[in-house]
Structure formats: structure tokens, C-alpha cells
Amino acid sequence: MESTPRTAEPSTTMLWTGRIASALPALFLLFDAAMKLVKPEFVVKATTELGYSEDAIVPLGIVLLASTALYLIPRTAVLGAILLTGYLGGAVDVHVRQGDGAFEILFPVVFGIFLWGGLWLRDERLRALVPLRTGRVEELRVQS
């Protein structure tokens, strides 16, 4: 019989910290997706300066909106985080290729840290999958 590792239920503080750490970047990403769908002139200008065609703006907004929505739904949050990690990795790539400064390159990385950190704090399944290790030496038991 296999046993799955269980972690303790999160404290109220941990849960709310995770919710806030998740909500802040998610709200920004939802706003960014909405701007891509509405396509005001400054968004078109900024996106085309990064090397994208104007025709790519709305599809990017749809992908961002869908990925963020998946992230905000507890049952699909891990899938959403994975998709957003890919999206943010693309943003890092674009800024590296453009020769932008450290702020522009690291901004999406910080968003990814907040997304995953917030999810880790609020999701018991993720904490069981990716446990943080303490400084003490832990014995390994071989299950027979």
C-alpha cells in the first residue's frame, strides 16, 4: 500500500500570504491581458517595438487571459502556473534579445517567483510535491 506524503494544513497567515502573493501578479497579468485585447495605441507601439506584429497582440492577450484564469482556479492552479511560467520565460527572452536592462529582464522572473511562491503557500498538494527542507539531517527510510 502506497502512502502519499501529507503536509500540515496551512496556517491562516500562510494561506492569506499565499493568496496575496498570488493575487498581486495575477491582477497585473489580467490587466495586461485586457490591454492586449483592447489594443490601445501605446500597447500596439510597445509590442511592435519588441518585434511582434500587431496581429499577434490579441492572441497573446487570449493566451495570457486563459493562463491566468487557470491559475486563479484552485483545481487548475498548477497548470496555470506552468503556462504562465512559459509566458513569462518568453518575456524574459524578448527583453534579452532586445538588449534591455536588468529591470526589464528580471521583472518577469520576479512575477514568476510571486506566482509560484504564492501557490506553494496556499496549495497543500504543491507543498507535498516540492517540500522545503529544513537544516537538520533527515533519515531516509526505504519502504519495502
C-alpha positions as a LaTeX table, in Angstrom:
\begin{tabular}{lrrr}
\hline
Residue & $x$ (\AA) & $y$ (\AA) & $z$ (\AA) \\
\hline
Met1 & 0.00 & 0.00 & 0.00 \\
Glu2 & 1.42 & 3.33 & $-1.04$ \\
Ser3 & 1.13 & 6.34 & 1.18 \\
Thr4 & 1.18 & 9.86 & $-0.13$ \\
Pro5 & 3.11 & 12.44 & 1.82 \\
Arg6 & 0.85 & 14.84 & 3.70 \\
Thr7 & 1.78 & 18.28 & 4.83 \\
Ala8 & 0.16 & 20.19 & 7.62 \\
Glu9 & $-2.78$ & 22.39 & 6.79 \\
Pro10 & $-1.53$ & 25.91 & 6.21 \\
Ser11 & $-1.96$ & 28.45 & 8.96 \\
Thr12 & $-4.33$ & 31.31 & 8.33 \\
Thr13 & $-1.36$ & 33.65 & 7.96 \\
Met14 & 0.33 & 31.33 & 5.48 \\
Leu15 & $-2.87$ & 30.92 & 3.47 \\
Trp16 & $-3.56$ & 34.67 & 3.26 \\
Thr17 & 0.07 & 35.45 & 2.48 \\
Gly18 & $-0.17$ & 32.94 & $-0.38$ \\
Arg19 & $-3.42$ & 34.43 & $-1.61$ \\
Ile20 & $-1.99$ & 37.96 & $-1.62$ \\
Ala21 & 1.30 & 36.85 & $-3.20$ \\
Ser22 & $-0.75$ & 35.11 & $-5.90$ \\
Ala23 & $-3.30$ & 37.86 & $-6.41$ \\
Leu24 & $-0.88$ & 40.75 & $-6.96$ \\
Pro25 & 0.83 & 39.36 & $-10.06$ \\
Ala26 & $-2.43$ & 37.79 & $-11.25$ \\
Leu27 & $-4.20$ & 41.16 & $-11.19$ \\
Phe28 & $-1.35$ & 42.72 & $-13.16$ \\
Leu29 & $-1.44$ & 39.87 & $-15.69$ \\
Leu30 & $-5.23$ & 40.20 & $-16.06$ \\
Phe31 & $-4.80$ & 43.93 & $-16.66$ \\
Asp32 & $-2.05$ & 43.21 & $-19.20$ \\
Ala33 & $-4.28$ & 40.66 & $-20.96$ \\
Ala34 & $-7.17$ & 43.15 & $-21.08$ \\
Met35 & $-4.88$ & 45.81 & $-22.59$ \\
Lys36 & $-3.80$ & 43.33 & $-25.27$ \\
Leu37 & $-7.44$ & 42.58 & $-26.08$ \\
Val38 & $-8.42$ & 46.28 & $-26.22$ \\
Lys39 & $-5.22$ & 47.25 & $-28.09$ \\
Pro40 & $-4.77$ & 50.92 & $-27.18$ \\
Glu41 & $-2.13$ & 52.69 & $-29.25$ \\
Phe42 & 0.58 & 52.56 & $-26.56$ \\
Val43 & 0.22 & 48.76 & $-26.32$ \\
Val44 & 0.45 & 48.36 & $-30.10$ \\
Lys45 & 3.52 & 50.62 & $-30.20$ \\
Ala46 & 5.28 & 48.83 & $-27.33$ \\
Thr47 & 4.52 & 45.37 & $-28.67$ \\
Thr48 & 5.65 & 46.13 & $-32.22$ \\
Glu49 & 8.85 & 47.70 & $-30.85$ \\
Leu50 & 9.57 & 44.34 & $-29.19$ \\
Gly51 & 9.41 & 42.67 & $-32.61$ \\
Tyr52 & 5.87 & 41.30 & $-32.64$ \\
Ser53 & 3.39 & 42.03 & $-35.39$ \\
Glu54 & 0.19 & 43.85 & $-34.49$ \\
Asp55 & $-1.73$ & 40.70 & $-35.45$ \\
Ala56 & $-0.08$ & 38.80 & $-32.57$ \\
Ile57 & $-1.34$ & 41.13 & $-29.82$ \\
Val58 & $-4.87$ & 39.74 & $-29.39$ \\
Pro59 & $-3.76$ & 36.06 & $-29.46$ \\
Leu60 & $-1.14$ & 36.90 & $-26.82$ \\
Gly61 & $-3.87$ & 38.52 & $-24.73$ \\
Ile62 & $-6.08$ & 35.44 & $-25.06$ \\
Val63 & $-3.25$ & 33.12 & $-24.03$ \\
Leu64 & $-2.41$ & 35.35 & $-21.07$ \\
Leu65 & $-6.05$ & 35.66 & $-20.00$ \\
Ala66 & $-6.66$ & 31.90 & $-20.24$ \\
Ser67 & $-3.45$ & 31.01 & $-18.41$ \\
Thr68 & $-4.16$ & 33.50 & $-15.62$ \\
Ala69 & $-7.74$ & 32.25 & $-15.28$ \\
Leu70 & $-6.44$ & 28.69 & $-14.93$ \\
Tyr71 & $-4.00$ & 29.91 & $-12.29$ \\
Leu72 & $-6.79$ & 31.53 & $-10.27$ \\
Ile73 & $-8.95$ & 28.38 & $-10.20$ \\
Pro74 & $-7.68$ & 26.18 & $-7.33$ \\
Arg75 & $-8.10$ & 22.86 & $-9.20$ \\
Thr76 & $-6.13$ & 24.11 & $-12.24$ \\
Ala77 & $-3.73$ & 26.49 & $-10.48$ \\
Val78 & $-0.63$ & 24.35 & $-11.07$ \\
Leu79 & $-1.38$ & 24.06 & $-14.80$ \\
Gly80 & $-1.94$ & 27.83 & $-14.91$ \\
Ala81 & 1.37 & 28.42 & $-13.12$ \\
Ile82 & 3.18 & 26.20 & $-15.62$ \\
Leu83 & 1.62 & 28.03 & $-18.57$ \\
Leu84 & 2.38 & 31.44 & $-17.03$ \\
Thr85 & 5.97 & 30.34 & $-16.41$ \\
Gly86 & 6.30 & 29.67 & $-20.14$ \\
Tyr87 & 4.70 & 33.01 & $-20.98$ \\
Leu88 & 7.00 & 34.87 & $-18.58$ \\
Gly89 & 10.01 & 32.96 & $-19.90$ \\
Gly90 & 9.11 & 34.27 & $-23.35$ \\
Ala91 & 9.01 & 37.78 & $-21.93$ \\
Val92 & 12.50 & 37.30 & $-20.48$ \\
Asp93 & 13.73 & 36.05 & $-23.85$ \\
Val94 & 12.29 & 39.05 & $-25.70$ \\
His95 & 13.97 & 41.51 & $-23.34$ \\
Val96 & 17.30 & 39.68 & $-23.51$ \\
Arg97 & 17.18 & 39.70 & $-27.33$ \\
Gln98 & 16.31 & 43.41 & $-27.29$ \\
Gly99 & 19.32 & 44.12 & $-25.11$ \\
Asp100 & 17.14 & 45.66 & $-22.39$ \\
Gly101 & 18.43 & 46.33 & $-18.91$ \\
Ala102 & 18.31 & 44.19 & $-15.81$ \\
Phe103 & 14.95 & 45.58 & $-14.63$ \\
Glu104 & 13.11 & 44.60 & $-17.80$ \\
Ile105 & 14.74 & 41.17 & $-17.82$ \\
Leu106 & 14.17 & 40.42 & $-14.12$ \\
Phe107 & 10.63 & 41.82 & $-13.86$ \\
Pro108 & 9.00 & 38.67 & $-15.35$ \\
Val109 & 11.27 & 36.49 & $-13.19$ \\
Val110 & 10.04 & 38.24 & $-10.04$ \\
Phe111 & 6.46 & 37.72 & $-11.22$ \\
Gly112 & 7.17 & 34.02 & $-11.61$ \\
Ile113 & 8.61 & 33.86 & $-8.10$ \\
Phe114 & 5.49 & 35.51 & $-6.69$ \\
Leu115 & 3.19 & 33.23 & $-8.71$ \\
Trp116 & 4.89 & 30.02 & $-7.61$ \\
Gly117 & 5.61 & 31.23 & $-4.07$ \\
Gly118 & 2.01 & 32.25 & $-3.54$ \\
Leu119 & 0.77 & 28.98 & $-4.96$ \\
Trp120 & 3.17 & 26.99 & $-2.76$ \\
Leu121 & 1.90 & 28.81 & 0.33 \\
Arg122 & $-1.78$ & 28.19 & $-0.46$ \\
Asp123 & $-1.70$ & 24.71 & $-2.03$ \\
Glu124 & $-1.09$ & 21.64 & 0.11 \\
Arg125 & $-0.57$ & 19.42 & $-2.96$ \\
Leu126 & 2.29 & 21.60 & $-4.20$ \\
Arg127 & 3.91 & 21.71 & $-0.76$ \\
Ala128 & 3.80 & 17.90 & $-0.67$ \\
Leu129 & 5.33 & 17.71 & $-4.15$ \\
Val130 & 8.00 & 20.35 & $-3.52$ \\
Pro131 & 8.76 & 20.32 & 0.20 \\
Leu132 & 11.20 & 22.84 & 1.59 \\
Arg133 & 13.91 & 21.06 & 3.52 \\
Thr134 & 14.96 & 22.09 & 6.99 \\
Gly135 & 18.58 & 22.43 & 8.04 \\
Arg136 & 18.51 & 19.18 & 10.03 \\
Val137 & 19.67 & 15.90 & 8.59 \\
Glu138 & 16.73 & 13.70 & 7.76 \\
Glu139 & 16.90 & 9.93 & 7.71 \\
Leu140 & 15.90 & 8.20 & 4.55 \\
Arg141 & 13.66 & 5.20 & 5.01 \\
Val142 & 13.47 & 2.58 & 2.35 \\
Gln143 & 9.91 & 1.34 & 2.07 \\
Ser144 & 9.61 & $-2.34$ & 1.37 \\
\hline
\end{tabular}
